[in-house]
């Protein structure tokens, strides 16, 4: 898995350039087809938090990359308050 640093760089660059956010990669794995599956945490937008009257929120995202490290897709899979350790389902309430 010597490619892991390049995978992490591809994901952090994607978050910065496409979404305008920083992220912290917390998991990287490769499936049988050679695609990379990455989980990353990022602070949720202030406007999102204000609309829902919630404290600082951290989103957990799953990102899928091909063998050439192109992002194929991403989705938020969970959300949590910054001071808590467990995640909630990411569906809107």
N, C-alpha and C positions, 0 to 999 in steps of 0.2 A: 504494500500500500504506500509506496513512495510518492504516489500522486496526490495523497491527502492534502498537503499544503496548497497545491494548485487548485484543488476542489474548494477548499476554504476560501482562497483568494477569489475564485470565480463567484462564489455566493456573496461574499462581502461586497465585491464590486457591483454585482447585480442589485443588491439592496441599496447601495449608495447611489448608483446612477439611475436606476429605473424607479425606485421608490422614495429616494431622498431620505433614507434612514440608515442608521448604523445597525449592525446586528452582531450577535455572538453565536458562533457555530458551536453546538453542544454535542452533535453526533454526526458521524459520516459512515456510510456503508455502501457496498456495491452489490447489486443483484446479479443473478445468473446471466442476464442479457448485457452486462457491462455498464448499465446505467447507475448513476450515483444517486443515493437517497440521503438527504441532509436535513437535519433539524437545527433550527436557529431561533434564538430569542431576540425580540426587539421591543423597545418601548412603543406602546400604542400612541396614536396621535392625540394631542391635547383636545382638539375639537371632539373627537370620539368620546373621550372621558367626560367632557363637560356635558354632552348630550345625555349621557347616562348617569350623571351625578355620581361618578365613582372616583376612587383614589387612583394613584398611579397604577397603570396596568401594563403588563408585559404579555406580549403575544408569542405563542409558540407556532412556528411555521415549518411546514415540510416542503422541501424544494427538490425537484427531480431534474437531473442533468444527464445529457447523453455522454458517450465516451469522449467526445471532443470538448466537453465541459460547457456546452450550450445549455442554457436553462430551458427545459421543456415545459415546466409548469411549477406553480407554487400555490399553497393554500394555508390559511391559518387553521390549525387543528385544535388549539386550546388557548385559553386566556386565564391570567391570574393577577391578583393584586400583588404589587411588588413586594410587600412585606409578608406574603404568605408563600408556603412552599408547594401547595397542591394546585392543580389546574382545574378550571371549570370547562364544561363543554363550550365550544366556541359559537354555538348557535345563538342568535339574537333572542333576548328574553323580552 
